[in-house]
């Protein structure tokens, strides 16, 4: 949805600029600097121009890896969906002549737990493994420019994730992460807090074991611009009734066009109405984007509350175990004392 709304907003802004230029009467400068005039013809009372409008876009994909593993598992944590979407995009590159891949960056990551040198090697192996996967399936690096990077995450990177989480003993964990000790010393201190360490292992560290693919590409959209041809002045025609009036501005998606078809109004009053209609459309798409953001935030809050409930349950279970161990220790002491007497 974000990509669709962004593309539509770009084309809408471009068409609005074209309309403004046409209203000023300077038709020679109607095309945007990122557009190319493809054809020009007349259709009844309209001058019809087709433009190629170019836009720079990017898309990214994230694939999870198992702990200490450098071989991709398609069935792990949503990887299947990401790979399907990536496959659709790569197929689109081959079939759509208006899309051109400019660059691709593969970055392998590892979580901070474990030896630092091993983690760096693991991150590199994950990046190379995913590059091999793309080459085996799509001949990716033979067709496109691909850069390979690797990052071994440190405990400092985890601080933001911890601060936004419902981890038990959060303040104590943050003090450890903010300390000036070595990475190994921080990990050793964290491991001494079993409940918090289990939370880290289940909720914070797994998403860091990943490979990310960032693709930068250029896309083209064919836009048709219809401008009413000025007519000689004649006797004024009777005003149309409300039923006869047409909308001042129509923006229509045509299956034969990959962009928009926009009809430029004849009068300034109609142009102002068209501009207001375009602004209403833009606000509508903004409302859709805000609604989607609210839904995502709600889901995030619900997930955080669920994690907090799990953490409280784990804390209660830990207390029960501690009490049971204390009772067992007291019972053992009593038995020992009796045996002495």
C-alpha angles and dihedrals in degrees: 000000000000092000092046093049092046092051092046092048090050093051092043091053090047092050091047089055090049091051091049091050091048092050090054089057096239099122093162092071095043096112118084119237088251093052135081125207108235104176144349129204142147124250111186107295093354137085106217121204127179120206135188105225114198125206136179115228140164138204132190137201130197124203125191125225129200120250112285089358127123099182117093118243111202092199096057124109102324096323090129092061093046092049092049091052091046090051091051091051094049090048088052090055090058096044103037113068090191093066120077124180110225101181143343127205122196114195123184120205136192130194119249098245113104134026114337096227092049090050092051091051090045092053091050092049091050092053092048091045092055092045088053090050091054093045094048093049103032108010081240103168091044091058102035141033108264128185120195122207136167135205128190103205117224131211091259089065089057092059095086091047091050093046091053094046136082094238116156115254090015096169092052091048091050091050089055093048092047092051125106095237123119122272090254092051091050091051092048090052092049092050089058088067101068099185094048092042091053089052090051092050094050104037114017110030101047096065089054091063097081152108121234125202117199116190123191115195143160121235131194130211127194108225124189117209117196116195121186111238114235114250130207113267114262136169110311112263120227114272112264119246122245090261091053096049117106127211110273094231132018124197108190133177110224120197089222091054124064092203134030136308110217128182116209115224120239101225134047091240090054090047091054090050089049091050091051090049090052090050090051090052090050091050089050091056090046089053090051090051092048091049091052090049090051091051091050091048091049092051090048091051091048090050091049091051090049090051090049091053090050091049092050090049091050090049091051091049090049090052091050091051091048091050091047090050090048091050090048090050092050091048091049091050091051092051091050092048091051092050089055091058 
